[in-house]
Amino acid sequence: SQQQFTANAFSIKSVEQTTCSPTTPAAAETTNNEHKERPLLQNFGKQIQKRIVNSKSGAHRFGMEGAYTSDETFPCLDMQCNTGGEKKDNNNDDDSIFSSRREIRDAFNESSGTSNNSNNDTSDDYIPGIHGRSSGSGCSIIRLSGEDAASIRGLTEYANEFFEKVDYDDTNKKSMKDVGVFRIDQFVYAGFDENVNDEGKMQFLDTRILPYRTCNNYQEPTLIPLEVGELVGETSLSDAHKGINTLMDIGYQITSAVLEMQSDSANKLIDDGTRLEEDNHQSMIGSDVSNSYHRLIRYINSQPSTDEDTAAFNSHVDSSFLTLIPMPKLPGLEIWSPCLKNGKDGQDGEWVRPIKPDCYDEEDNSAYIIAMAGEFLQLTSNGKVPTCIHRVLPPMPGRISAPLFLRPRRGDDALLDVDLDLGQTYNKDGLYHEPGLLDECDSMHLWSVHGILVN
């Protein structure tokens, strides 16, 4: 059990205390050499920033007649976790009730090329496709059932219990405040921030996984910071593990399906919180900790608004393959959905709130996840999947969100081989394709892309 370990007994080499926010890691960690050698990658980041700026002029018409709706814009996929812990290629699209790999690809790929308007004019005579009147936002809704749904409900209960325990007495609050936000490795942070950026809007808990290793005397992954397990207790900690594992598994399946990856490539590049191979070293080191991470967010001192200037999170994208969020009970998240008639830089579109599908039945015990594409999915899909631009407008105070950020692995072996890893997608250009970009990224450690994009 994780509770057998105390903070004093657990040591990670190269851990440094830092005041850096988890959202603002030190830019100095990127070398100038990376900038000079990757001009197309730098331009890739600039183009995404341009789209973010353009999105701010988009319409917010939630609930108004004629507005884009969640059902119209965000495909709903039925999925389940792989059983037995074995990652499968799942290339055979069958007639089961669960969405096939092709359906998953279609849900995330931009759909501008499916319009029947062949004249490339700017009229409104566009036939809606899988994303309705939008060309695609990089967002889909995932429906889970059975044990998978139960694990997501358990994760939200763990989130609620964590903040209840923090609020319960000053001792718990001081314990988590003392943990603070600490650096594990380059751009890898964990810890508790009770006042993000000193703005009085949000509190963060960032946790990461130390995967199970057979040579140690414990039988499950460890959640870092260790103090979280001590605070919430064994039952709630178990709920957290189950829910995080479900999000990791679903994210792995979506990413590998969208990129048409074989399992060897997916295992090499996608950090799903597992260990690729066993080793004999006994100490716990920073490189063992997962690059993907789970975050609890509590919004405080906010008043509902539709004004971007008062947003809890302004328009942004995530540095991930996918961000997976158990659908919160309280609204706040909005997704930028560009108009179907736009080009890649078009400003027309609408902000849409992802909600449960119209077919949702209160008695079916399903759980819903919002899955949003990050920068790495746009990059590796050769521009077929747009990175999802999103924002969080001021929600009701007390809103809690529990996203998981699925990222590339950090290991020395996580080198991108474009032909081997992305051969199925490399020759298929999408709306956001940048000529020569993937060639420039060939043989890079995929995670090193992040260091270039943050500057």
C-alpha positions in Angstrom: 0.0 0.0 0.0 1.2 3.5 -0.8 0.5 4.5 2.9 3.5 2.3 3.9 5.7 5.1 2.5 6.3 8.4 4.2 7.6 11.5 2.6 10.9 11.1 4.5 11.3 7.5 3.3 10.7 8.4 -0.3 13.5 10.0 -2.2 13.7 11.0 -5.8 17.0 12.0 -7.3 17.1 15.5 -8.7 13.9 16.6 -7.0 14.2 20.3 -6.3 11.8 22.6 -4.3 10.6 25.4 -6.6 8.1 28.2 -6.6 7.3 27.7 -10.3 3.6 27.2 -11.0 2.7 23.8 -12.7 1.4 25.9 -15.5 4.5 28.1 -15.9 7.6 26.0 -15.8 10.9 27.8 -16.2 11.5 28.7 -19.8 15.2 28.6 -19.3 15.1 24.8 -19.4 15.0 24.9 -23.2 18.3 25.4 -25.0 18.9 28.0 -27.7 20.2 25.3 -29.9 16.8 23.7 -30.1 15.3 26.9 -31.4 17.9 27.4 -34.1 17.5 23.8 -35.4 13.7 23.6 -35.5 12.3 26.6 -37.4 9.2 24.7 -38.7 8.4 23.5 -35.2 8.6 27.0 -33.8 6.3 28.1 -36.6 3.9 25.3 -35.7 3.6 26.8 -32.2 3.1 30.3 -33.7 0.3 29.1 -35.9 -1.5 27.5 -32.9 -1.2 30.8 -31.0 -2.6 32.6 -34.0 -5.7 30.3 -33.9 -6.0 31.0 -30.2 -6.1 34.7 -30.7 -8.6 34.4 -33.6 -10.9 32.2 -31.4 -11.3 35.1 -28.9 -13.5 36.9 -31.5 -15.8 33.9 -31.8 -19.5 33.9 -30.9 -20.8 32.7 -27.5 -24.5 31.7 -28.2 -25.1 28.9 -25.7 -28.8 28.1 -25.5 -29.7 30.6 -28.2 -31.7 29.6 -31.3 -29.5 28.5 -34.2 -26.4 28.1 -32.0 -24.0 25.2 -32.5 -25.0 22.5 -30.0 -22.9 19.9 -28.2 -24.7 17.0 -29.8 -24.1 18.5 -33.3 -20.5 19.4 -32.8 -18.9 16.7 -30.6 -19.3 13.0 -31.6 -20.1 10.6 -28.8 -18.0 7.4 -28.7 -18.8 4.3 -26.7 -15.6 2.7 -25.3 -14.4 0.3 -22.7 -11.0 -0.4 -21.0 -8.9 -3.2 -22.3 -9.2 -6.1 -19.9 -6.3 -8.0 -18.4 -3.9 -5.1 -18.6 -2.7 -6.1 -22.1 -2.4 -3.4 -24.7 -3.9 -4.5 -28.0 -3.7 -3.3 -31.6 -7.5 -3.6 -32.0 -7.2 -3.1 -35.8 -10.3 -5.2 -36.5 -13.4 -3.0 -36.8 -16.3 -5.2 -35.8 -20.0 -4.9 -35.2 -19.8 -4.6 -31.5 -21.6 -1.9 -29.5 -18.3 -0.1 -29.0 -16.8 2.4 -31.3 -14.3 1.1 -33.8 -10.9 2.5 -34.4 -12.1 4.1 -37.7 -15.0 5.8 -35.8 -12.6 7.1 -33.3 -10.4 8.5 -36.0 -13.3 10.1 -37.8 -14.5 11.7 -34.5 -11.2 13.5 -33.9 -10.1 14.2 -37.5 -11.1 17.6 -38.9 -13.9 17.3 -41.5 -13.4 20.3 -43.8 -12.7 18.0 -46.7 -16.2 16.3 -46.3 -18.1 19.4 -47.4 -19.9 19.1 -50.7 -19.2 22.7 -51.5 -16.5 22.3 -54.2 -16.3 25.9 -55.3 -14.4 27.0 -52.2 -16.6 30.1 -51.9 -17.6 31.8 -48.7 -21.3 31.1 -48.8 -23.2 29.3 -46.1 -24.2 26.5 -48.4 -22.2 23.8 -46.6 -23.6 20.4 -45.8 -23.0 19.6 -42.2 -20.7 16.6 -41.5 -19.8 14.6 -38.4 -19.0 17.8 -36.6 -22.2 19.6 -37.7 -21.5 23.1 -39.0 -18.0 23.0 -37.6 -14.9 21.6 -39.3 -14.0 19.9 -36.0 -12.7 21.1 -32.7 -10.5 18.2 -31.7 -13.0 17.3 -29.0 -15.2 14.2 -28.5 -17.3 12.9 -25.7 -16.7 9.3 -24.5 -19.4 7.2 -22.9 -18.4 4.5 -20.4 -20.5 1.9 -18.7 -20.2 -0.8 -16.0 -17.0 -1.0 -14.0 -15.4 1.7 -16.2 -18.2 4.1 -15.4 -17.9 3.2 -11.7 -14.2 4.0 -11.7 -14.9 7.5 -13.0 -17.5 8.1 -10.4 -15.0 6.9 -7.8 -12.4 9.4 -9.2 -14.8 12.3 -8.7 -15.6 11.2 -5.2 -11.8 11.1 -4.4 -11.6 14.7 -5.8 -14.4 15.9 -3.5 -12.9 14.1 -0.5 -9.5 15.6 -1.1 -10.8 19.1 -0.9 -13.1 18.3 2.0 -10.1 17.0 3.9 -8.0 20.0 3.1 -10.8 22.3 4.3 -11.6 20.2 7.4 -8.9 21.5 9.6 -5.8 23.6 9.5 -3.5 20.6 10.1 -4.5 19.0 6.8 -4.2 22.3 5.0 -0.8 23.0 6.4 0.4 19.5 5.5 -0.5 20.0 1.8 0.7 23.6 1.8 4.1 22.3 3.1 4.3 19.9 0.2 4.0 22.8 -2.2 4.9 22.4 -5.9 8.1 20.6 -6.5 10.2 19.8 -9.5 10.9 16.1 -10.4 12.5 16.5 -13.8 12.6 19.0 -16.7 9.0 20.3 -17.1 7.8 17.7 -14.6 6.1 19.0 -11.5 3.8 17.7 -8.7 2.3 19.1 -5.6 -0.4 21.3 -4.2 -0.9 25.0 -5.0 -3.6 26.5 -2.9 -3.7 29.8 -4.8 -2.6 29.4 -8.4 -0.6 32.4 -9.7 -1.8 34.3 -6.6 -5.0 35.2 -8.4 -7.4 33.8 -5.9 -9.3 31.8 -8.6 -8.1 28.2 -8.4 -6.4 25.5 -6.4 -4.4 22.7 -8.0 -3.3 19.3 -7.0 -1.0 17.7 -9.5 -0.2 14.0 -9.0 2.0 11.6 -11.0 2.5 7.9 -11.0 5.5 5.9 -10.0 4.8 2.6 -11.9 4.9 -0.7 -10.2 8.3 -2.4 -10.2 8.6 -6.1 -9.3 11.8 -5.7 -7.4 10.2 -3.5 -4.8 7.9 -4.6 -1.9 4.6 -3.1 -3.0 2.0 -4.3 -5.4 0.5 -1.2 -7.0 1.7 2.1 -8.5 2.5 4.9 -6.2 0.8 8.3 -6.4 3.0 11.3 -5.9 2.9 13.4 -3.7 2.7 10.6 -1.1 1.0 12.9 1.4 -2.2 12.7 -0.8 -2.7 9.1 0.2 -2.1 9.8 3.8 -4.7 12.6 3.7 -7.6 10.8 1.9 -7.1 7.3 3.2 -6.8 3.8 1.6 -10.3 3.6 0.1 -10.3 6.9 -1.6 -6.7 6.4 -2.8 -7.8 3.1 -4.4 -10.6 5.0 -6.1 -8.1 7.5 -7.5 -5.9 4.7 -8.9 -8.8 3.0 -10.6 -10.1 6.2 -12.2 -6.7 7.4 -13.3 -6.0 4.0 -14.8 -9.3 4.2 -16.8 -8.5 7.6 -18.2 -5.0 6.4 -19.1 -6.3 3.3 -20.9 -9.0 5.2 -22.8 -6.5 7.9 -23.8 -4.0 5.3 -25.0 -6.7 3.7 -27.1 -7.8 6.9 -28.7 -4.3 8.2 -29.4 -3.2 4.9 -31.0 -6.4 4.7 -33.1 -6.2 8.2 -34.3 -2.6 7.8 -35.3 -3.1 4.3 -36.6 -0.2 3.1 -34.5 0.8 -0.4 -33.9 1.3 -1.4 -30.3 5.1 -1.3 -30.3 5.0 2.4 -31.4 2.2 3.3 -29.1 3.9 1.7 -26.1 7.2 3.5 -26.9 5.7 7.0 -27.3 2.5 7.2 -25.1 3.0 7.5 -21.4 0.1 5.6 -19.9 1.6 5.3 -16.5 3.1 1.9 -17.0 6.7 0.7 -17.1 8.0 -0.5 -20.5 10.5 -3.0 -19.0 11.7 -4.1 -15.6 15.1 -3.0 -14.3 17.2 -3.9 -11.3 17.9 -0.6 -9.7 16.4 -0.3 -6.2 16.3 3.5 -5.8 13.3 5.5 -7.1 14.6 8.1 -9.5 13.0 11.1 -11.3 13.0 9.4 -14.7 10.7 6.6 -13.3 7.9 9.0 -12.6 5.2 9.3 -15.3 5.2 12.3 -17.6 1.4 12.1 -17.9 -0.3 13.5 -14.8 -3.6 13.9 -13.1 -4.8 17.3 -11.8 -7.5 18.3 -9.4 -8.8 21.8 -9.9 -11.1 23.7 -7.6 -12.5 27.0 -8.7 -12.9 29.6 -5.9 -14.2 33.1 -5.5 -15.7 33.2 -8.9 -19.0 34.5 -10.3 -20.6 33.0 -13.5 -19.8 35.1 -16.6 -19.6 34.8 -20.4 -16.8 37.4 -20.6 -13.3 36.1 -21.7 -11.7 38.9 -19.7 -13.0 37.3 -16.5 -12.2 33.7 -17.4 -10.7 31.4 -14.9 -8.7 29.9 -17.8 -8.3 32.1 -20.9 -8.3 30.5 -24.4 -5.5 28.0 -24.6 -4.4 24.5 -25.7 -2.8 21.7 -23.8 0.7 20.2 -24.2 -0.5 16.7 -24.4 -1.7 14.0 -26.8 -5.1 14.2 -25.1 -6.7 15.8 -22.1 -9.4 13.6 -20.6 -11.9 15.1 -18.1 -14.7 13.4 -16.3 -17.7 15.6 -17.2 -18.2 18.0 -14.3 -21.7 18.6 -12.8 -21.3 22.4 -13.0 -20.7 24.1 -16.4 -17.7 26.3 -17.2 -15.6 24.5 -19.9 -16.1 25.8 -23.5 -14.7 24.5 -26.7 -13.8 26.6 -29.8 -15.6 25.1 -32.8 -14.4 26.7 -36.1 -17.0 27.1 -38.8 -16.9 24.5 -41.6 -16.4 27.2 -44.3 -13.2 28.4 -42.6 -9.7 27.9 -43.7 -7.1 26.9 -41.2 -6.8 30.5 -39.8 -10.5 31.4 -40.1 -12.1 33.4 -37.3 -15.7 32.3 -37.8 -17.0 29.8 -35.3 -18.6 29.4 -31.9 -17.8 28.5 -28.4 -19.7 25.4 -27.4 -20.2 23.8 -24.0 -19.8 20.0 -24.0 -22.7 18.4 -22.2 -24.1 14.9 -21.9 -25.8 13.7 -25.1 -29.5 14.2 -25.6 -29.9 10.4 -25.5 -28.5 10.4 -21.9 -30.7 8.4 -19.5 -30.4 9.1 -15.8 -31.0 5.4 -15.0 -28.3 3.9 -17.3 -25.4 4.6 -14.9 -23.1 5.7 -17.7 -20.2 8.0 -17.1 -19.0 10.6 -19.6 -15.5 11.9 -20.4 -14.6 14.9 -22.4 -11.5 14.1 -24.6 -9.6 17.0 -26.1 -6.7 16.8 -28.5 -3.5 18.5 -27.5 -0.6 19.9 -29.4 1.1 16.5 -29.8 -1.9 14.9 -31.5 -2.1 17.7 -34.1 1.7 17.4 -34.7 1.8 13.6 -35.1 -1.5 13.4 -37.1 0.1 15.5 -39.8 -2.5 18.2 -39.2 -5.6 16.0 -39.4 -6.5 16.6 -35.8 -6.7 20.2 -34.6 -5.4 20.8 -31.1 -8.5 21.7 -29.1 -8.7 25.3 -28.1 -10.7 25.7 -24.9 -11.4 28.0 -22.0 -13.0 27.9 -18.6 -15.4 30.8 -18.0 -16.0 31.7 -14.3 -18.1 28.8 -13.0 -20.0 28.6 -9.8 -17.7 28.7 -6.8 -16.7 25.2 -5.7 -16.6 23.6 -9.1 -14.2 20.7 -9.2 -12.6 19.3 -12.3 -10.3 16.2 -12.5 -8.5 16.2 -15.9 -5.8 13.8 -16.9 -3.1 15.0 -19.3 -1.8 12.1 -21.5 1.7 13.0 -22.6 4.6 11.4 -24.5 7.1 9.3 -22.6 10.3 11.0 -21.4 12.6 7.9 -21.7 15.7 7.7 -23.9 14.0 5.2 -26.2 11.0 7.5 -26.9 12.4 8.7 -30.2 10.0 9.5 -33.0 10.5 7.4 -36.1 8.1 9.0 -38.6 8.1 6.2 -41.1 7.8 3.4 -38.5 5.6 5.1 -35.9 3.4 7.3 -38.1 3.6 5.5 -41.5 -0.2 5.1 -41.8 -0.8 8.8 -41.2 2.3 10.5 -42.6 1.1 10.5 -46.2 -2.3 11.9 -45.4 -2.3 15.7 -45.0 -4.9 17.4 -42.9 -6.3 21.0 -42.9 -3.6 22.0 -40.4 -0.7 20.3 -42.2 2.6 22.1 -42.2 4.9 20.9 -45.1 8.1 19.4 -43.8 7.2 19.6 -40.1 7.2 15.9 -39.4 10.4 15.4 -41.4 12.0 18.1 -39.1 10.8 16.2 -36.0 12.0 12.8 -37.2 14.4 11.1 -34.7 13.6 13.6 -32.0 12.7 12.7 -28.5 9.1 13.5 -28.9 8.8 15.1 -25.5 11.6 17.6 -26.3 9.0 19.3 -28.6 7.4 20.8 -25.5 10.6 22.7 -24.6 10.5 24.5 -28.0 6.8 25.3 -28.0 6.7 26.9 -24.5 9.1 29.6 -25.6 
